[in-house]
Every structure is written in structure tokens, then in C-alpha cells.
Amino acid sequence: MRWSELAEKELIDLVNGERLGLMGEADLVVDPGSGRVKSLVLSGGGSLFRKKREEITIDWGMIRKIGPEMVIVALGKTGVSKG
């Protein structure tokens, strides 16, 4: 799958059904030695109608399913850090 296809998909939390944002809004953290993606970082930006949230880091291993329109992630204590 190309990044251009992945970037348009919504990130959805499996635990509470919350929409986290688009893949294209996230920064990728890549291991320089292996070239593998380690995690996604969603910025804490807000907008006119949305309250600013904390930065969320999602370990790549927390991705459960990549579907045609969305990416399902299981946020948990081991896979997410805020702040």
C-alpha cells in the first residue's frame, strides 16, 4: 500500500470508538537502523471548534486492522503516551 492511500484513512480507537484523526496528519517515527516504522505521533493541535488535545503516540504494534476507509488501533497503557 502506498503512503498516499494510507494517509487518507481515519484512525479510530477500538477501545472507545473515538476518531483520532487522519493518518496523513500523523508524524511517523522511523528506526534509522532498520528503516521500520516504530510509531505514529498525532499532534495536540486544535481548531476553531475542537478543544486542543494532548499529543498522542501510538506504537505501530497497536494497529489492529487497516481497512478500506479506516485504520483501527487498540490504545492501551503499553502503546500510548500522552504529552
N, C-alpha and C positions, 0 to 999 in steps of 0.2 A: 504494500500500500504506500502511496506517495504522501508526503507531508501535506501537500495541497488538499488532498482528500481528507486526511485526518484532522487538519486544522479547522474544518467546518463543523466538526461533530461537537455536540454538547457533552460536558462532563456532568454526570449525575451520581450522587451519593446513594449507594444501595441501602445504607442503613436508615436514612430518613427521607429519601426521595428528593433531596434538595438539589436544585440546579446550581452548579458551582461556577459555570462559565463555559467558554468555548476553548477547545484545545489550542487554537491559534492565539489565545490570549495568554497562554502559559509560557513560561521560560522553561527550557529543557536543561537539566544538569547532566552533563555527559562525563563519563570517566575517561580522562585523556589517554590512559594506558590501553584500555580495551576498545574504546570508541562506543561503548554501550551507554544507553540512556539509563541514568540512575533514578531520577525523579523529575516531577513536574512542579513548578512553583507558580502559584496563582497570586498575583499582586493583590494588595489590600485596597486597590482603588475603588472609589465610589463614583456615583454620578449624581445628577440633579435629583433623581427620585429614589436613589438607593443609598442607604447608610454605608459609610466606609467600613470594610471588614478587615480583619487581621490577615496577614499573608499566610497562605496555606501551602505546605509542602507535602506532596503525595509521592510516596515511593512507587517506582514502576511496578513492583510486585503486587501492589494493591489494585491494579486494573484487573477486573474480573471478566469483562466482555467488551469487545469492540463490535458494535452493530452498525447497520446502515446509516443511522442518524445520530447515534449517541455512544458514549463510552461510559460504561458502568464501573465505578470504583467503590471499594469497600473501605471506608475510612475507619481507622481504629487507632488505638493508642500507640501501636508499634509503627504505623505507617504515616502518621500525620504529625507535623509540628506546626504550631501557630506562633506568629510573632516575628 
